[in-house]
Amino acid sequence: MDNGDGPKKWGFQGNAELNASSISVRGVLNRVYANLDKDDKRPTIPLGRADPTEFPSYQTTRLAPDAVANAAFSYNFNCYAPTGGIAETRRAVAEYLSKDFPYQLSPDDVYLAAGCTQAIEIVVSVFARPNANILLPRPGYPQYEARASKKGWEVDLDSIEALADENTVAMVIINPSNPCGNVFTSQHLKKIAETARKLGIFVISDEVYSLLAFGSNPFVPMGVFGSIVPVLTLGSISKRWIVPGWRLGWIVTCEPNGIFQQSGFVEGIKNYLNITSDTPTNMQGALTQILKHTKEDFFSKIINILREASDILYDRINEIPCLICPHKPEGSMVAMVKLNLPLLEGIIDDVDFCMKLAKEESVIVLPGITVGLKNWLRISFAIELSSLEDGLGRIKAFYHRHAKKE
């Protein structure tokens, strides 16, 4: 009971800026899942998030959990981590990435992070200053605030030059692309490097889907062009090893000319790492073994499944009149699909489509507005092939139910 002795007004309130999480992948998908019909006894088909860990075909290599267990039971990794990570693990990441580079990375070029999401947070924080801006892709991963445009799922370099100003410090690329599913050619990456050099900015290359390429373009790391322009590579084991919950990633300075050192970035990242949380040391200890000893047949199996799933997605989407997949995905685990609203009755936009699809068919798809493209859909095809067929069949049934009558 209020006896009149309490404060007239409490002196705290929530941070309204955190409401931005409502347009995150997780935030939007939570809303879509909440619209499921609890009376529908069919299994829910999750095409909204690139997390195939629940499906047996995508199980990680046995080596990975064994490496974590071995690191824990060795009792060598119960300590606090040094700034940047355990030296042996940083060396393992440098060696793993250097295999595809024309120069050798040093362990000092590598900084471990709690997944690629924390890596993004660290990089943006280190370069934050009044008026500074970074050019970011649209459509793109919503951790980045879209500022650049794409043409045919390639970076529109003319637009990049037009958008850049005296406060621009960097541009971001995501390769292989989330959410588009494309893989940049080596020639295109070189043009990106040359454009960034001309503008005096560096490139942040988000390569969390590195080497998950199954089309005509092989994956080429942006760091190959580090002698042309400074490159920050962000990566993790989340996607290639199918362990997104392990939160184990890295930031790597890929340039042999010492520009990041001279600019103060290296000092800035060390200072930031001194005040933020570290990747658990037992996971760091396991990473060395995971990078060095995973067999190639594990990677080949995952690539073959994704290639077949991509084929199924592209073929089945072409059978649904209200959906258009302009480019067959050649990498990552996702694709962008355009929604042809004039063919539908009672569907007002991409969010409405996804909400009603969840309720009527128990299929989860991500509205394109989440990644910067209204009235598009982002569809993940990284699930069991039979479930993918089932989900796309339900989407086709949903179309027929809502098709505009002539």
N, C-alpha and C positions, 0 to 999 in steps of 0.2 A: 504494500500500500504506500502511496506517495504521501509522506508526512510534511511536505513542503520544504524539506532540507536539501533536495536534489538540485542539480544545476538547471538553470533556465534553459540551456541549450548545450547538447553534447558537442565537444570541440573536435570531432573527427567525422570523416565521411569517406566513402569509397573513392578510388581514383577513377574518374570518368574516362581517362585516356586508355585504361585497360579494356574498355568496351570494344576496342579494336579487335580483340580476340574473337568477336562474333563473326568476323569474316575470315577467320582461319579455316583451314581444311577441317580440323577437329571440331571447331565450333559449329560450322555449317552442317557437318555430318551428324553431329549430335541432334540437331534440329530435325534432320531428315529421318534418322532412326526413331525419333520420338513419334513419328507419324505412322509407324508400322501398325498394321491391324493385328492385334493380339489374338484374334480368333482364326487367323490364317495359319493353318497347320503345316504349310509348305516351308521348307528351309529358306531362310533369308539368303539372297545372293548378293555378296558384298562387292560391287563393282566401283565403289567410291574411293577406296583408299588402297595405295600400293603396298599392302602388307599381306603377303601370301603365307605367313608362317603357320596358319591353321591347316594348310593343305599338305597332305603327305608327299605329293610330288615335289614340293618346294622345301623339303626339310634340309637344313644346313648339313654340311659335312660332319661326320662323327668326330673328326679331328678337332673341331672348334670347341664343343663343350668339354672334351677331354683336356684340351689345352687350358681352359679356365680352371678345371678341377686340379690339374697338375700344378698350376701356378698357386692356387690356394693352399694345397697340401704341402707345397715346398716350404711354406712359412717364410719365404724370401720377399714377399710383397705385401706385408702388413703395415708398412711404414707410410708416412706422408710422402707424396710425390715431390720431387724437385721441380722447380719452375720449368715449364715446358714439357715435362714428362721424364720418365726413366731413360737414361742415355742409351741403353741397349735397344729399347723399343723405338726411339727416335732414329737410331741407326738402321733398324729393320725397315721402317717406313721409307727412309731415304733410299735404301737399296732397292726396295720394291718399286718405287716410282722411277728411279734412274734407269731401269732396264729399257725404258722407251724414250729416254732423253739423249740428246747429242752431247751432254755434259753430265758430270757427276754431282749429285746433290750431297750436301754434308748433313750430318745429324743436327747441326746447329741451324739448318734451314727448316727444321720440322718442329711444330708445336702441337702437342696433343690436346684434344678437346672432347667434351662430352657429346659426341655426335656432330653432324654438320650444322645442326641448328645452333648449338653454342658457338661453333666456329663463325657463323654469320654474325652472331651477337658481338663476339669479340672484335672482329674486323671492323664492323660499323662503328663500334664504340671507340676504337683506337683512332679512327680517322674523323670522328665527329668534331667539328668546330663551327663557329657561327658562319652561316651562309653556305657551307660546303654541301655539295650534292653529288650523288652517284647515279649514273644512268642504268636503268634496270629493265629487263625484258617484259613485254606484254604479248601474249599471255605468259605468266611466269609463276614461280612458286611464291605463295602469298607472304612468306617471310620477307620478301623484298617488295618494296613499294614501286609499282610499275612506272617507268619513265621513258622507256624506249619502245619503238615499234618493230615489227618483224614483217618480212615479205617472203611468202612461200616458206615460212618457218625458218628462214635465214635472217640474220641481222641486217636491217636496212641501214647500211653504212652512211648513206646520204642524210638520213634522219638523225643518226648519231652526231654527225658534224653540225647539223642545224640546232640540235638540242644542247650541245655542250656550250658552256660559258666559262668565264674566268674562275668560277668557283667549283667547277667540276673536277673531281679528283680521280674518279674511276668509272668503269663500266662493268656490268656483270653479264656473263654468259652462263648458261646451264647446258651442259653437254655430256652425255646424251640428254635430251630435253625432257624435263617435267614442266609443263604438261603435254607437250606436242608430240613426243615420241620420235623426233628427228635426230639425226647424227650429223654434225657439221663435217664437211670435207676438209682435208688438209689445206687446200687452196683458199677456202673461205676463212679458216682460222688465221692464215697468214695475212689476209687482207684486214681482218679485225686487228691483228697486232700492228700492222702498218698504220691503220687509221688511229689507233690509240696513241701510237708514238707521235704522229703528226699533231695530235691534240695535247700531248704532254700529260696524258693520264695513264694509269695502269689498268690491268685487266684482272678482275676477280673471276676465276673459273670454278664454278660449282660442278664438281665431277663425282657426285655421290653415286651416280649410275655408271661410273667408268667401266668400260669393257663389256657392258650389257648392250652390245650392238649385234644385230642379226640380219641386217639388210645389205645393201650394196656398198655402203660407206663404212669402212673400218673406224673404230674409235682412235682418235689421235689426241693426246693430252695437249692442252694449251701451253703447258710449260716448255714444249719443244721450241716455242718461239720466244723464250725468255731472253735471248740475246737481242731481240728486236725491241721488246717492251717488257717492263717488269710485270710478272704474273704472280698472283696469289692463288694457289690451288687449294680448294676446300674439298675434302673427301672423307670417306668413312667406310667401314665394313658392312654397314646396314643393309645395303641392297645386293651387292655382289655375293655376300655370304648369307643373305636372307636372315639377318639377326637385327632388325631395326630397334628392338628393345634394349640392346646392349649399350647403346649410346657411346660409341667408340669411334672417334674421328680425328682429323688433323687439319692444320693450316700449314702450308708449305710455301716458303718464299722461293720462287723459281726464276732466278735471274743471276747470271754469273758475273755481273758488273758491280755488285755492291751498292746498288741504288737504294734498296730498302734500308740498308744500314745507314747510309748517308742522310736519308730523309727523316730519320728518327723513328721509323715504323718499328724496327726491331726493339728498340728501347721501350717504345710505347706498348708493344704486345707483352713484353716481359713484365712491365709494371701492372698491366691489366691482369695478367695471369696470377700475379702475386695477391690479388684481392678477390679472385673468383674461385669457384669450386673446381676441383681436379677430377679427371677421369679416375675411377677406382684403380688402385695400384695393381690389384690382382688381375684386372682386365688388361692393364698395360703389359703385365708380364706374359699373359696369354697371347697378346697380339703378335709378339715376335715369332712364336711357333706357328700361329695361324698363317701369317704372311709367307713364311719360309717353306711350309710343308704341305699346304693344301694341294691336292692332286688336280691336274688339269681336267680329268674326266668329270669331276664335280661341276666345274664351270661349264664344260661342254654340255652336260645334261640340262642345266638350267637354261642355257642359250637355246637349245633345241626345243624345249618346252615353250619358251617365250616366242620363238619364231612360229611355231604351230598355232599358238594362241593368237598371235597377231594376224595370221592368215584367217583364222576363224572369225575374229572380230571384224576385219575388213569386209569379208564376204557376206557375213550376216547383216552388217549395217547397210550394205548396198541393197538388201532385200526389204528394208524398212523405209517406205517413201518419205517419211517426215524427218529422216536423219541423213546427213551427208558427211562422210569422212573424206576430206579433201586430199589427205596424204596418208598412205599406209604407214603405220608406225614401224620404224627400223631400229629402235633402241628404247631403253628404259622399260617401264611396265605400263605406260598409260598412253592414251590418244585423245585428241580433241575432235569432237563430233558436232557439226552445226545442226541446230534445230530449225526446221522449216515450219514455223508457227502457222502460216496461212492454211496448211493442210489439216490443222487440228481444230476441233470444236471444244471450247470451254477451257483451253489452256492459255494462260496469259503471258507466261515467260518461263525461263529455264528453272527458276526456283519452284514455280507452280507445277511444272512437269515432274520434277524430282519428288516433290511432296506427294503428289497423287500416284506416281509410279510406286513409291514405297507402300502407300496405303492399299493400293489395289493389287499389286503383284509381288510385294515383298522383295523388290529389287532396289538396291541402293546405288545411286549414281550421284556424282558431284556436280552441282550447278556451275556452269562456266563463269558466272559472275565472281565466284570465289577466286579465280585465277586471272580475272581481268577481262573476260570476254562474255558479255551478256548474250543470252539466248544461244549459248553453246553448252556442251556437256563435256566433262572430263570423265572418261571411262577407263578403269583399270582392267587389264586382261590377265593379270597375274593370279589366276585361280585355277582349280582343276578344270581340265578341258570340258568335261561333262557338265560341270556347273556353269561354265561360260556359255555353252550351248543352251542350257536351260534358261539362264538369265536373259540372253538375247532373244530367245523364243518368247519369253514373257513380255519383253519390251515390244515385240512385234504384235502380240495379242493386245497390248495396251494401245498401240497405234490404231488397230482396227476398231477398237471400242470407241476411240475418240476421233476417228477420222471424220473430217467435214463431209457432210452429205452433199452430193451434187444436185 
